[in-house]
Amino acid sequence: NYKQYIDLELEFREGLTGIIGRNGSGKSTLFEGILAALYGSGNKAYILSTLAGQEKNVLIRLEFEKSGKAYTVQREYRGKALAHYAKLFDHEERLVADSDSAVTEAVTKLLGMDAGSFKKSIFSAQKDLDALSGDKGEDRRKAVRNILGLNKIDDILLAVRGRDLAHDLERR
């Protein structure tokens, strides 16, 4: 009952996965579902499928592997107010966390990245890929660094190096 999906089960193989389809077919919704499973849904108002009816719950369940160990995260939104329930289980099916904030914190620690970093490093939108296809050499390198958010790190390094250089000059 998540957005336009009443019931959907997908299994992704290891490696790069491309999802293609017409506008509005649900490509971005798949990624949003993965993001919602791992980090929670920012706006509950739009997650319940209009096809499901108002009395239904929304259930998002994601099984993933990290360092050779399987984990399961489950988020459920119940009732008219879409009250949020979340659980994270480890590879031995033991409960690791059982609240929205605790699950989000545990997933962030487990994956080593927050929702923003996950979004930038795992998912590339069509416009990002289109930009890469026409670029050459240095422009492509810059585009990839921008998609991954590395340009921010470059800016920080330049600022630090500038301060270090200015400090070195003052000591001379």
N, C-alpha and C positions, 0 to 999 in steps of 0.2 A: 504493500500500500504506500510505497514511497513515490511521490510525484506521479508520473504517468505510468508507473509499473505497479500492477496488482500483485504479481508474483513473478519473480525472476531469480534464476540461479545461474551463475557464470563460474567457469573455472579458467583462470589465466595460467598459461604455461610460463615457465621461467624465461626471462628475457624481455625484449621490447615487444610491446603490443600496440598495434594501430587499430583504432576504431573509426570506421567510416560510415557515412550515411547522410541522408538529407537533413537540411536544417529542421530543427524541431523534432527529430526522431528519437532523441534521448541520449545522444553521445555524451554530452556534458553532464547529464544527470547521473550517468554511471560513475563518473569521477566524483561528482558531488556526494554520491552515496558512500563511496569509499572514504572520502574526507569526513563525512558525517559519522561514519562508523568509528573511525579512529579518534576524531577530535570533537565530536558533537556537532549538532546543527545550529548555526547562528540564528536562523529565523524559522521558528517552528510554524509560523502562519502558513507557509507554502509547501510543507512536506507531505501532507496527507493527500493521497490521490483523490481527485474529484470522482473517479469511477468507483471508489471504495465505499462511499457513503460516510456520513458523519459519525456513525457509531463504531467504526472500525479503528483498530490500533495500527500504528506504523512500527514495523520491525525491520531493523537493519542488522545483519549478522555478517561478520567478515572473519574468515579464517586466513591467517598468514603465517609465514615462516620467517624467523629471525635467528641467525647463527645456528641453523640446523634444528631449531626447536619450533614447534607449532604453537600458535596462540589463537584464541578466539575472542573477539570483542563483539558485544551485542548491545545495541541501543534500542530502546522501545519508547514510543510516545503513546500514552493511553488517554482515552476519554476526550471529552470536548475541549478541555484545557490543554490536551497533549502533554500531560505530566511526563517528565523525562526519567527513565530508568536506564542504568548502564551497568554492565558487568564485563570484566576481563578475566579470562581463564588462561592458565599457563599450559605448557606442553603435557602436563600430567592431569589436566582438567581440574586443577585446583583453582579456587577463586582467588584472584590477585587483588582486585578492586571492585567495589560495588556501588559507586555513586558517580554522577557526571564528572565532577571535578577530579575525583580520585582516579577514574579510568583515564581521563585526558592526561593527567599528570604521569600516570604509569606508562601510557603509550608514548608520550613525549620522551620520557627517560629511556624507554626500551628502544625506540627508533633513533634517538639522538637528535631529534628535530621537532620543532613545533609545527603547527598547522601551516603557517606562512612559508616556512622553509620546505615543508613537504610539498606544498603546492608548486613552489618554484622549481624544485629539483626533480620531481617525479612526473609532472604533467606539463605537456606543451600544447598550447592551443593552436588551431589551424593557422592563425595569423602569424604566430611565431615561426612555424615551419615554412610558411610561404615566404617569409622574409629570408630565411636561410637558403631556399632553393635558388634565389636569384643572386645571392651574394657570392663574392669570390675572395679568396685569401684572407687578408686582414679584416675585411668587412664581416666575413663569416665568423671569424674568431671573436670579433667584438659582439656579434649577435648571440653566439653561444654563451659567452661570458655574461651578457645581459640577461638571457633567459634563466641562467643558473644563479643570478644575483651576485656574481663575482665582481661586477663593476663597483659595488659598494665597498667590498673588501679592498679593491684597488685604490679607491678614494681614501680609505682609512690609512692604508700603507703609505700613500703619497703624503698625507698630512703628518703622519708620524715621522717619516723620513725627512720631511721639511723641517719639523721641529728639531730632530736630531742634528741635521745639517746646521741649522741656525745656532744650536747649542754648541756644536763643535767650533763654529766660527767665532762665537763669543769667547770661548776659552783660549783662542789663539791670540 
